[in-house]
Amino acid sequence: MANTSPFNHRSSADEVLQGRNLSGQVILVTGANTGIGYETARSLAVAGATVIGTCRTAEKAAATKLRLQQAHPGIDLETAVMDLASLASVSDFCKQLSHSVIDTVICNAGIVAPEYGETSDGFEQTVGICHIGHFLLVTSLLPRILSATAPRVVMVSSESHRAPPHLNFDALPYPKASYRPMKAYGQAKLCNALMAVELHRRFSDQGLTACYLHPGTMVTTDIGRDSALIRFAMLLVRPFTKTANQGAATSVFCATWDDCGELGGNYFSHCAKAKPSAETANAQVATRLWERSERWLQEKGYSVAPL
């Protein structure tokens, strides 16, 4: 299918949404306090959507809400605490969420951990935060998502999903003994891609559109918050890469583009359909990851919402 997007690598989130009226839509954005997540939440709220932005701490949530409302008085914005490194935090957020219908979920938050570390539930933190926390979030909210007129789930993956070329279930998540930051990150981003593919396969007949994307390379973000080296590298390349608002462009494009048939199950970069790794087309791997993720949750006392 040919790309029909009028946007490109220079487009910003504000340009993608220019002239759009998103009033009446409820959109959830994870990691909304900084970088791409902040610009995604801000641009969608300015376009009229009711935006729920999640942040890791109450302090970050309050500061983000104040900053956005001061910059754009009158926007319909909520911020809430949700730490993807804690399944209890994710579960509590879902239980406390007052909206009965969620039109779109943008799974934006992520991390590149310079050293091996674990979530509060004992998972390697890169996969734990990028994939497992988001898996619990989306599956817990599925009944509310599927209640929307045109429900969507947008996974912020990365070009890093190409390495590893195959998902090694014997080393998922990466064990401490063989931990390498970028290998763990690539594994997590491949999980994001496969989750989008499997979501679309399982629920497209109920109207759900799921897709995944690459926001841009080394875009200003908090993803390297635990690594001085990564923060320094991003500072050096900042003049040569996208701004955070440009980095958010593909996220808001996938959240609002009218052609659901073009979006569904596909990979996007620079606001246009792109060719993903061959592994993302492996239906058996996608299904196996989904079932493994369900078992992880069950082992920790959580379960996928009944549909």
C-alpha positions in Angstrom: 0.0 0.0 0.0 1.5 3.4 -1.0 2.1 6.0 1.7 -0.4 8.8 1.5 1.0 10.9 4.3 1.8 14.6 3.4 4.3 14.8 6.3 8.0 13.9 6.5 11.0 13.9 8.8 10.9 17.7 9.3 7.2 17.8 10.3 6.3 18.7 13.8 3.5 17.4 16.0 1.8 20.8 15.8 2.0 20.7 12.0 0.5 17.2 11.9 -2.4 18.4 14.0 -2.9 21.8 12.4 -6.6 22.3 11.7 -7.6 19.1 13.6 -10.4 19.2 16.2 -10.0 16.3 18.6 -12.6 17.4 21.1 -14.5 14.5 22.5 -11.5 12.1 22.3 -9.8 10.8 25.4 -6.2 10.0 24.8 -3.8 8.5 27.3 0.0 9.2 27.0 2.6 7.5 29.2 5.8 9.4 30.1 4.1 12.8 29.6 6.4 14.8 31.8 9.4 15.2 29.4 10.6 15.1 25.8 8.5 13.3 23.2 5.9 12.4 25.7 5.4 15.9 26.9 5.1 17.3 23.3 2.7 14.5 22.4 0.4 15.3 25.3 0.7 19.0 24.8 0.0 19.0 21.1 -3.0 16.6 21.4 -4.5 18.7 24.2 -4.0 21.9 22.2 -5.9 20.2 19.4 -8.9 19.7 21.7 -8.4 16.2 23.1 -8.9 15.2 26.7 -5.4 14.1 27.5 -4.4 11.9 30.4 -0.6 12.1 30.9 1.0 9.7 33.2 4.2 10.4 35.2 6.4 8.3 37.5 5.9 10.5 40.6 3.3 12.9 42.1 5.8 15.8 41.9 6.4 15.2 38.1 2.6 14.9 37.5 1.9 18.2 39.4 4.7 20.1 37.7 3.7 18.8 34.2 0.1 19.8 34.7 1.0 23.3 35.9 3.5 23.8 33.1 1.0 22.8 30.4 -1.9 24.8 31.8 0.2 27.9 32.2 1.3 27.6 28.6 -2.1 26.7 27.2 -4.9 27.9 29.5 -8.2 26.1 28.9 -6.8 22.8 27.7 -8.5 19.6 29.0 -5.5 17.9 30.6 -5.2 15.4 33.5 -2.0 14.1 34.9 -1.7 11.0 37.1 1.0 8.9 38.8 1.9 5.6 37.2 5.3 4.0 37.5 5.7 1.3 34.8 8.4 -0.3 36.9 5.8 -1.4 39.4 2.9 -3.6 38.3 1.0 -2.5 41.5 1.3 1.1 40.4 0.0 0.3 36.9 -2.8 -1.7 38.3 -3.8 1.1 40.8 -3.8 3.7 38.0 -6.1 1.5 35.9 -8.5 1.0 38.9 -8.6 4.7 39.8 -9.0 5.9 36.2 -12.5 7.5 36.0 -13.0 7.4 32.2 -15.2 4.6 31.0 -14.0 5.0 27.4 -10.4 5.5 26.2 -10.1 6.3 22.5 -6.4 6.0 22.2 -3.4 4.8 24.3 0.0 6.0 23.3 2.7 3.8 25.0 5.5 6.3 24.9 7.5 5.9 28.2 10.8 4.0 28.1 14.3 3.7 29.4 17.8 2.8 28.4 19.4 1.4 31.6 23.2 1.7 31.6 23.5 -1.1 34.1 21.5 -4.2 35.0 18.6 -3.4 37.3 15.2 -4.9 38.2 11.7 -3.5 38.5 9.9 -3.9 41.8 8.5 -7.2 40.5 11.9 -8.6 39.6 12.0 -8.1 35.9 15.1 -6.7 34.1 14.1 -3.0 34.1 14.4 -2.2 30.4 11.9 -4.8 29.2 10.0 -4.5 32.5 9.3 -0.8 31.9 9.1 -0.6 28.1 7.1 -3.8 27.6 5.7 -5.6 30.7 4.4 -2.4 32.4 2.7 -1.3 29.1 1.3 -4.8 28.5 -0.5 -4.7 31.9 -1.7 -1.2 31.2 -3.2 -1.9 27.8 -4.7 -5.3 28.6 -6.2 -3.9 31.8 -7.8 -1.1 29.9 -8.9 -3.1 26.8 -12.6 -3.2 27.7 -12.6 0.6 27.9 -10.4 1.0 24.7 -12.7 -1.4 22.7 -15.7 0.7 23.9 -14.5 3.6 21.8 -15.8 4.3 18.3 -12.4 4.0 16.7 -10.0 2.6 19.3 -6.2 2.8 18.8 -3.1 1.7 20.6 0.2 3.3 19.5 3.4 1.7 20.6 6.5 4.0 20.5 9.1 1.4 19.4 12.4 2.3 17.7 14.7 1.4 14.8 16.5 -0.5 17.6 13.8 -3.2 17.3 16.0 -4.6 14.5 18.6 -5.8 17.0 18.2 -8.6 18.0 17.1 -10.0 14.6 15.2 -12.7 16.5 13.5 -12.7 19.9 15.4 -15.2 22.1 12.9 -16.4 24.6 15.6 -18.2 26.6 17.1 -14.7 27.4 14.0 -12.7 27.8 14.4 -10.4 29.6 18.2 -10.3 29.4 19.8 -12.0 32.4 22.3 -10.1 34.5 25.3 -12.2 33.5 25.0 -11.2 29.8 23.4 -7.7 30.2 24.2 -5.1 27.6 22.3 -1.8 27.6 21.6 -1.5 23.9 20.8 -5.2 23.5 18.3 -5.0 26.3 16.8 -1.9 24.7 16.6 -3.5 21.3 14.9 -6.5 22.8 12.4 -4.2 24.6 11.6 -2.3 21.4 11.1 -5.5 19.5 8.6 -6.5 22.2 6.8 -3.2 21.6 6.6 -3.9 17.9 5.4 -7.5 18.4 2.8 -6.4 21.0 1.3 -3.9 18.4 1.2 -6.6 15.7 -0.5 -9.1 18.1 -2.9 -6.5 19.4 -4.0 -5.7 15.9 -4.3 -9.4 15.0 -6.4 -10.2 18.0 -8.7 -7.2 18.2 -8.9 -5.6 14.7 -12.2 -7.4 14.2 -13.5 -5.4 17.2 -12.5 -2.2 15.6 -9.0 -1.8 17.2 -6.2 -0.3 15.2 -2.7 -0.9 16.7 0.6 0.2 15.2 4.2 0.9 16.2 6.7 3.6 15.3 10.2 5.1 15.4 10.2 8.7 16.7 13.6 9.6 15.4 17.2 9.0 16.5 18.6 10.6 19.7 15.6 12.9 20.0 15.6 15.0 23.2 14.1 12.8 25.9 14.5 11.5 29.4 15.1 7.9 28.2 18.7 8.0 29.2 18.0 9.5 32.6 20.2 7.0 34.4 23.2 7.3 32.2 25.5 10.3 32.1 27.1 9.0 28.9 23.8 8.8 27.1 22.7 12.2 28.3 26.1 13.7 27.1 25.8 12.0 23.7 22.3 13.4 23.2 23.5 16.8 24.1 26.2 16.6 21.5 23.9 15.5 18.7 21.0 17.8 19.6 21.8 20.4 16.9 21.7 17.6 14.2 18.5 15.7 15.1 14.8 16.3 15.6 13.4 18.6 18.3 11.1 16.9 20.8 8.1 18.4 18.9 9.3 16.8 15.7 10.0 13.6 17.6 6.4 13.5 18.7 5.1 14.0 15.1 4.9 10.3 14.2 3.2 9.5 17.5 0.4 12.0 16.9 0.2 11.1 13.3 -0.4 7.4 14.2 -2.9 8.5 16.9 -5.0 10.7 14.5 -4.4 9.7 10.9 -7.8 8.9 9.3 -6.7 5.9 7.2 -6.9 3.1 9.8 -6.4 0.6 7.0 -3.0 2.0 6.4 -2.1 2.2 10.1 -3.2 -1.2 11.3 -0.4 -3.6 12.3 2.2 -1.5 10.5 5.4 0.3 11.3 5.9 4.1 10.9 8.8 6.5 10.8 8.9 10.2 9.8 5.1 10.1 9.6 5.1 7.5 6.9 4.9 3.7 6.7 8.3 2.1 6.9 9.6 -1.4 6.5 10.2 -3.2 9.8 12.4 -6.1 10.7 11.4 -9.5 9.4 10.8 -10.8 12.9 7.8 -8.5 13.3 6.0 -10.6 10.6 6.5 -13.8 12.5 3.0 -14.5 13.9 4.2 -17.4 16.0 6.7 -15.2 17.8 4.1 -12.4 18.4 1.6 -14.9 19.8 4.3 -16.6 22.0 5.3 -13.2 23.4 1.7 -12.3 24.2 1.2 -15.7 26.0 4.5 -15.3 27.8 3.5 -11.8 29.0 0.2 -13.1 30.2 2.0 -15.8 32.3 4.4 -13.2 33.7 1.4 -11.2 35.0 -0.4 -14.3 36.3 2.8 -15.3 38.2 2.7 -11.9 39.9 -1.0 -12.0 40.7 -2.3 -10.0 37.8 -4.4 -11.1 34.8 -5.6 -9.8 31.5 -9.0 -8.1 31.6 -11.8 -10.5 30.6 -13.4 -9.5 27.3 
